[in-house]
Amino acid sequence: VNTSSIVTGEQVEAASAVIEARGGTIIINEPGSPINGLEIQVSPGAYSREVNFDIAYNPVESHILGDEILSVSPVISIENGSVYAEEPLMVTVPASIPENHFAMAFYFDEATGNLEGIPSFSSDGESVTLVTTHFSLFTLFSIEKDSLLKLDIDTGFTVGEDDWNLLNAGSYIGPGGYCSGMNLSSIWYY
């Protein structure tokens, strides 16, 4: 697959599993595989019925995101019939993350080459655990923390224009204001 941002190799099928409505865990146990140790934790009530998971990956051969950004996992495909979970799922992705690097997971759109960040729960030198309610193609990248701080990142969000048009004066219940709610809702609507 050759797209505008990532070039991958041939897809490798890794595993298939069925998770019942009561939840469960899928762990890839394939020594030598780049996704050996990948774990999907499904809490009870996340799905109202059993869901089939098919897991595969494509090795990343190259990308055009810059020399300072390292690909630390293959592009991973988790197919579950496009079923959204009612509860967040925890997915631990194995990766060899260099010391003093920040690693993050990204959804990858093959058609456009666009990447979209996925919230991370935790990260160490050997894995990144992310939180999601649905699956799509995704991969992990890392960057040296000092290089990340030097990047000029502009989201386009303009304070005073893209946020709330009222003061965060608070109330009897929240005398310090509704900072988290106003921030999160501004981000959501932006």
N, C-alpha and C positions, 0 to 999 in steps of 0.2 A: 504494500500500500504506500503510495507516494503522495503526500499531501504537502500543504504549504509550510508546515512547521515540523513534522516528524516523519521520518522514513523508517518503516518497520520491515522485519523479515516475515517468513511464513508463520502462520498460526499453528500453535501446538496445543492440542487438547490435553487438559490436565486432570479434570475430575467431573463427575456428576453425582449429585446427592439430592435426596428428598428431605425437606424439613417439614415436620408436621405442625399443626396449629399450636401445639404445646411448646414449640420452640426447639432449639437445639444448637449444636455447633458443628461446623464443617472445618476440618483441618486438612490441608494438603500435606501428604507425607510421601514425597518423591525426592529422596536425596539426590543432589546434583542438579535439580531443577531450580531456576531462578525464583520460583514462587514456593519452594519448599518451606513449610511452616505458615503459609497464608492461612488465616483463621477468620471465619465469619461467625459471629455470635448473634443468634436470633432469640430474642426474649419471648416468653409466653405472651400470646396476644398480639404479636407483631403482624401475624397473618391469620385470617379467619378460616383458612383451609390449608391443606398441604401444598407446598410450592416446590417445584423442581428447579435445581440450580445446576447450570452447566458452566464450568470454569475453564478458560483457555487463556493463552497469552501469545503476544507477538514480540520478539526481541526488538529493541530499538537499535537501529543501525546508525542513524544520525539525526540531528535536529538543527534548526537554524536559530536557536534561542540565545546564542552567544557562547563564547568559550568559557565564561565564568560559571555557566549553569551546567551541572552534571546530571545526566540521566542515571538514576539509581535503581530503576526497576523496568521490567518490560511493560508494554501496554497490556493491561489485564482486562479481559472480558468476562463479566459475570452476567449470564443470561438467566432470568427467572420469569420470563413471560411478561416483562414490563409491569409486574405487580408492585405497587407501592406498599411499604410497610406502615402499619399504624403506630409502631414504636420505633425509635432509632435503632439501627443495627451497628454493631461495632465490628470493624474490619481491620485486622492487623496484617500489614503487608511487610514481608521481610525485605530488607535492603541493607546494603553495606554503605553506611553514611560516614563520610570522612569526618575526622575530628574538627570541631569548630565550624561545622556546616549546619545550616538550617534546611530541613527537608520538608516538602509539602506534596500532597496528592492533588492531582488535577484531572477533572473529566476531560476527555479528548473527543472532539467532534471530527470524525474522519472526513466528512464532506467539506467542511470549511477550514480545518486545521486549527480551529480555536480551542483554547484551554480555559477551563473555569475551575477556580480553587475549590477544594473540598475541606470543610472544617476538620481539623485534626484534634484528637483527644489527647494523644501523647506521642512522644518521639524519643528514641534513643539511638545509639550507634548501629543497632541491628534491625530496627523496624519503625514503622509509623502506624499508629492506630487512628483510623478516621471514623467519623460518624456520618451515616447516611440513611435515607429511607428508600432509596431506589438505586438501581445500578445502570451503568453505561460503561463505555470504555474509559479506563483511567490509568494513570501512570504517576510515578514519583520523580521529582527533580530536587536537586539540592544546590545550594549556593553558599559560599563562604560568608559567614556572618558579617565580617568587615566589609565585604563587597556589597552585600545587601544594603547596608546602611548608607553607602555612597550612591546608590541608584536614585535617579530623579523619577519618582513614580507619581503620575497624575491621574487620578480616577475620573476627573471631570466634575466631581462633587464641589459645589460652591456654597460655603457657609453663608447663611442669610438668604439664599435663593432656593436651595434644595432641601432645607430643613424646615422645622415647624415655624409658623408665622406668629407664635405667641410665646410669652415668657414662661420659663420653667419655675413658676412661683411656688409650687407645691401646695399642700393642703394640711389639714389637721392630721390625716393619716400619714402623709409623706412630707413633713415640714422641710426637708432638705431638697425637695423637688423630685421629679420623676425622670432622673437622668438616664437610667438604662432604658426605660420605655420609650422615651423621646428619641434616644440615639438609635435603638434598634428599629423603631418604626420609620425613622428617616431613611435608614439604610434600606429597609424593605421596600419602601415606596420609590426610592431613587432607582 
